[in-house]
Amino acid sequence: MGSYNPLVFVLGLVTAAGVSGVAYLLAVARGGDEKALGRLYGPLFFTLGVFALGAVAQLYWTNWAGRPVPQYTELFGVATGLFAFMMILAGFYLYQGLELKALAWPSVFLGLYLLQGARAVLDFGLTKSPALTALMWGAAGVASIGILFYAYSRPEARRAWAYLGALVLALMALGAFLTGFMAYYGHIASAVGGGG
């Protein structure tokens, strides 16, 4: 039986989305044209969302294939599905130059799920680095909720929201990268019987 674990792949996608989001928001904060930036970053966000849909399928297939990890399938499966949905929509909205107001409302609900995920990670000691993983979940939740404030802000305030959003996404990307980087080796070590 194989030992493939798609969680590292998911964490890589979250890292890529976070870094891309930081680049986009910093460009907006520095006065870049949002429509031109949307045409540039929209396809990237859309593509990350499509890959995340594949990751959702892998998470559930891994569980069904006889390697049950229900708490991780629940935690990462639900969040990855919502992440995929939001990234696909964000990519479409940005590429088409649409306002983010309609997208901001479902993003708030995603944020609440992510904050609940951070709570679960801490309460139940999930992953080998619960504090780091909770940082990722918490920052992702705050960023998701923050889209509402960003979307409804006046143009003069949008720059400050963009800088704040970039900081929060940088924390999310750092948490995802470090969690995934450590899990990459740990999962291999477990598969070959070396602990980890």
C-alpha positions in Angstrom: 0.0 0.0 0.0 1.3 3.4 -0.9 2.1 6.1 1.6 1.3 9.2 -0.4 0.0 12.1 1.7 -1.4 15.1 -0.3 -1.3 17.5 2.7 2.2 18.7 1.7 0.8 19.4 -1.8 -2.0 21.4 -0.3 0.4 23.4 1.9 2.5 24.1 -1.1 -0.6 25.6 -2.9 -1.4 27.7 0.2 2.2 29.0 0.2 2.0 29.9 -3.5 -1.4 31.6 -3.0 0.0 33.5 0.0 3.1 34.7 -1.8 1.1 35.6 -4.9 -1.4 37.5 -2.8 1.4 39.4 -1.1 2.8 40.4 -4.5 -0.6 41.5 -5.7 -1.5 43.5 -2.6 1.9 45.2 -2.5 1.5 46.2 -6.1 -1.9 47.6 -5.4 -0.6 49.5 -2.3 2.2 51.0 -4.4 -0.4 52.5 -6.8 -0.6 49.8 -9.4 -3.6 49.8 -11.7 -5.9 47.2 -10.2 -7.5 46.2 -13.5 -4.1 45.5 -15.1 -2.9 43.7 -12.0 -6.1 41.6 -12.1 -5.4 40.6 -15.6 -1.9 39.5 -14.5 -2.7 37.8 -11.2 -6.2 36.5 -12.0 -5.1 33.5 -14.1 -2.6 32.5 -11.4 -5.2 32.5 -8.7 -7.6 30.6 -10.9 -4.9 28.0 -11.7 -4.1 27.6 -8.0 -7.8 27.0 -7.4 -8.0 24.3 -10.0 -5.0 22.5 -8.6 -6.6 22.8 -5.1 -9.7 21.0 -6.5 -7.4 18.2 -7.4 -5.9 18.2 -3.9 -9.4 17.9 -2.4 -10.0 14.8 -4.5 -6.6 13.4 -3.4 -7.4 14.1 0.3 -10.6 12.2 0.2 -9.2 9.4 -2.0 -6.3 9.0 0.4 -8.9 8.5 3.2 -11.0 6.0 1.2 -7.9 4.1 0.1 -7.4 2.6 3.5 -5.3 5.3 5.2 -7.9 6.9 7.4 -7.0 10.1 9.0 -10.4 11.5 9.5 -9.4 14.6 11.6 -7.0 15.7 8.8 -9.4 14.9 6.0 -12.0 17.0 7.8 -9.7 19.8 8.7 -7.7 20.0 5.4 -10.4 18.6 3.1 -13.1 21.1 3.9 -10.7 24.0 4.0 -9.0 23.0 0.8 -12.4 22.7 -1.0 -13.4 26.2 0.2 -9.9 27.5 -0.7 -10.3 26.1 -4.2 -13.7 27.7 -4.6 -12.5 31.1 -3.5 -9.3 31.1 -5.5 -11.2 30.2 -8.7 -13.7 32.9 -8.0 -11.0 35.4 -7.1 -9.1 34.6 -10.3 -12.2 35.1 -12.4 -13.2 38.3 -10.6 -9.7 39.8 -10.9 -9.2 38.8 -14.5 -12.6 40.2 -15.5 -12.0 43.5 -13.6 -15.1 42.9 -11.4 -15.5 44.5 -8.0 -14.7 42.2 -5.1 -17.8 43.1 -3.0 -19.8 40.1 -4.0 -16.8 37.8 -3.4 -16.1 39.4 0.0 -19.3 38.1 1.7 -18.7 34.3 1.1 -15.0 35.0 2.0 -16.1 36.0 5.5 -17.8 32.6 6.0 -14.6 30.9 4.8 -12.7 33.0 7.3 -14.8 31.8 10.1 -14.2 28.1 9.1 -10.5 28.8 9.0 -10.5 30.4 12.4 -12.4 27.4 13.7 -9.7 25.2 12.1 -7.0 27.2 14.0 -8.9 26.5 17.2 -9.1 22.8 16.4 -5.4 22.6 15.7 -4.5 24.1 19.0 -7.2 22.3 21.1 -6.4 18.9 19.8 -2.6 19.3 19.1 -3.0 18.4 15.4 0.2 18.3 13.4 3.7 18.1 14.9 3.8 21.9 15.2 0.3 23.0 16.3 1.3 26.6 17.0 2.8 27.1 13.6 -0.1 25.4 11.8 -2.6 27.4 13.9 -0.7 30.6 12.8 -1.3 29.5 9.2 -5.0 28.8 9.8 -5.6 32.0 11.9 -3.8 34.2 9.4 -5.8 32.7 6.5 -9.0 33.3 8.4 -8.2 36.9 9.2 -7.2 37.5 5.5 -10.4 36.0 4.3 -12.5 38.2 6.6 -10.3 41.2 5.7 -11.4 41.0 2.1 -14.7 42.5 3.2 -13.0 45.6 4.6 -10.7 45.8 1.6 -13.6 45.5 -0.9 -15.7 48.2 0.7 -12.9 50.6 1.6 -12.6 54.0 0.0 -9.8 54.3 -2.6 -7.7 56.4 -0.1 -8.0 53.7 2.6 -7.5 50.8 0.2 -3.7 51.3 0.3 -3.5 50.7 4.1 -5.8 47.7 3.8 -3.6 46.3 1.0 -0.4 46.7 3.2 -2.2 45.1 6.2 -3.5 42.2 4.0 0.0 41.6 2.6 1.4 41.3 6.1 -1.3 38.8 7.1 -0.9 36.8 3.9 2.9 36.8 4.5 2.3 35.2 7.9 0.0 32.7 6.3 2.5 31.8 3.6 5.3 31.4 6.2 3.2 29.1 8.4 2.1 27.0 5.4 5.7 26.8 4.0 7.3 25.8 7.3 4.5 23.3 8.2 4.7 21.8 4.7 8.5 21.8 4.6 8.7 19.9 7.9 5.8 17.6 7.0 7.5 16.7 3.7 10.5 15.1 5.5 8.3 13.8 8.3 5.9 12.0 6.0 8.8 10.3 4.1 10.5 9.3 7.4 7.2 7.8 8.6 6.8 5.9 5.4 10.2 4.3 5.5 9.9 3.5 9.2 12.3 6.2 10.5 9.8 7.9 12.7 9.6 11.7 12.1 
